[in-house]
Amino acid sequence: MLDIAIIWDWLMFAVRWLHVITAIAWIGSSFYFIALDLGLKKVPHLPVGAHGEEWQVHGGGFYHIQKYLVAPANMPEHLIWFKWESYATWLSGAALLMMVYWVGGELYLIDPAKADLALWQGILISAASLSIGWLVYDFLCKSKLGDNPTLLMVLLFALLVVMGYGYNLVFTGRATMLHLGAFTATIMSANVFFIIIPNQKIVVADLKAGRTPDPKYGKIAKLRSTHNNYLTLPVIFLMLSNHYPLAFASEYNWVIAALVFLMGVTIRHYFNSNHAGTGNPTWTWLVTALLFLGVIWLSMAPLQHDTYEASEARPLTKTERIFANAEGFEQVMAIVPGRCAMCHAREPFYEGIHWAPKDVLLETEADVVRSAKQVYLQAGVTNAMPPANVSHMEESERRAIVAWYRNATKDQPFWIGAR
């Protein structure tokens, strides 16, 4: 139990690593096939039913690729399905969300200044919102709007903006951006699981049975795949945003996210147009740059956090009281604010630091117990903080932090140390 925080942190690192690896595989194959599909050329003597072909060179060899818009005349002997990249990305991402934002909900998920929620209520909103979002989106796609792709994309954008605004009403800024990314990624992966792959299986079943496949299944799958293509880049931004307080801690974080979704459209439009050979829309560069300048401007609004006085007056949660009442806390409070609050303050005074790194504040008792595990890992177990030991933290002070944290967690359930 004494080392649960270390074990849990390494476990989160492993799941995060897996998530990044699978995401690279999914995004890579998705971008490749979009580019391939747009670059196909109609040439003489194509096989019956073939839509186009392309020659490519890579790794010292040549590849000759042909696409059948509906299906070939006969079932191929070897057929590779691209689906597990998507499933593994979503599953590992869901596991990471649970580990960080559910187990560590008091720190990363719930913002008492926004909504007076119990942790279980926050977790319920977190879980329910992901599935509800897919149901709403799927309903829109299956309605008559499915015949109007442009209007459907506008409504999808509106849905994402509304969800971002809603998340920001109840969650921390960091959780808002991450959950909006998870919300979008759930739509993308569900497109693969519930629509694209099942439709492809119907086509394969028709081929095996000697029936002519209905082209509508390919059309439906193509629409969902196009949505995934335009949503990918914003999802990556939202997943990375938790490292940048200027993105997640701004009171306008949901507007920043909306502009990022628009940047995803302009960036992908440029590449898609180039791959399709339909033009070189360099105007998208200017639009993207202007949107990004808008993001920077919005980030200059005051970062969202409570005041020093409000932090001192805030009642501690049940978990926070465990750390505040643990032996050695008074000594830790004599160490941490003095060694760390030059940067981790509401108004940092260390030269070159304009906002608290990762928006972690370490000025009051409530601040310190809220970030107890981070203090333990960053300044106790390791010498990561203060960086380059600029405040000259002594080894005896680091040992005092370790002793306090372990005193607090030694007789507690594992989730107290993992928070």
C-alpha positions, 0 to 999 in steps of 0.5 A: 500500500505504501507504493500504490501511488507509484504503481498506479502512476506507472500503470497509467503511463502504460495505458497512456502509452498503449493509447498513443500507439493504437491511436497512431495506428488508427489515425495513420490507416485512416489518413492513408485510406482517405488519401488513397481514396481521393487519389484513385485514377480511372484508367482504361482496362480496369476490371469490371466494377473497379472504381479506380487504381493507383500506383505507389512506391514505398520501402523499395517496392511498388504497390498496385492498388485498385478500389471497387466502389461496391464490391468485386465480382467474387469474394477475395481469398484474403481480406484484411479488416481495419477495425481493431486499431479503432477499437483498441484506441477507444478501449485504452482511452476509456480505461485512461479516462476512468483511471485519471478522471474517475479515480482521481475525480476529486482533483481532475473531474469535479469543480466545486466552484461550478457545480456542487456534485458528489463524485459519483454524480460527476462520474455518472455524467461523464459516462452517460454523456459519451453514450448519449452523444453517440445516440443523438449523432446516430439519430441525425445521420439516419434521419433525412439529414443524411441526404444533406451532408453539409447541413449534417456537418453543421449540426454535428458542429453545433452538437459539439459546441453545445456539449463543450459548453455543457461540460464546462458548466460542471467539470474542471477546465481540464476535464471539459476539454478531455471529455469533449475529445472523448465524446468526439472519439466515441462518435468516431469509434462507434461509427466504425463499430456500429456502421462501417464494419457491419455494412462491410460485413453485409457486402461480404455476406452478399458476395459469399451468397452470390448476391449483388451487394447493395451500393447503399451500404458503401454510401452510408459507411463513406459518410461516417468515414468522412466525418471521422476524417474531419474530426481526427485533428481536433480530437488530438488537440483536445487530448493534448490540451490537458498539458496546457492551462492556457487551453483548458483553464481559460473561461472560454475553453469551450469556445477555443474547442469550437475554433479548433474543430473549425481548424480541423475542417480547414486543415483536412480540406486542404489535404483532401483537395490536394489528394483528390487533385481538385485544387490547391486551396491555400486560402485555408492556411490563412483561415487556419492561422486566423482561427488559431490567433482567435484561440490565442486571444481567447486564452488571454482571459483570466484563468479559471480557479478560485481565489486565495481567500476562497481556497482558504475558506473552502471546506475540505472533502472527505479524502482531503481531510485524510491528508490534512489530518495525517501526521507530518502535514504541518511540516509539509505546509512549512515546506511546499508553499515556500519551495513551490508557490513561487510558480504554483500560485494564482499570481506566480512571481518567479521570472518568466512564469505567468501562470501556474504550470498545469494550473496546479496551485500550492498556496493553501492547505486546500491546494496542497491536499488537493494535489497530494499525490502530485506533490508526493511523486514530483517533489518527494519520490522524485526530484522532478520538482522544483525544476533543477531544484531552483528553490533548493529543496533539501533532501530532508524536506523531500523525505518529510513529504514522503513520510506525510503521504505514506502516513496518510495512505497506509491504512486507507483503500487503494483509491486514496493513494491512487487519486 
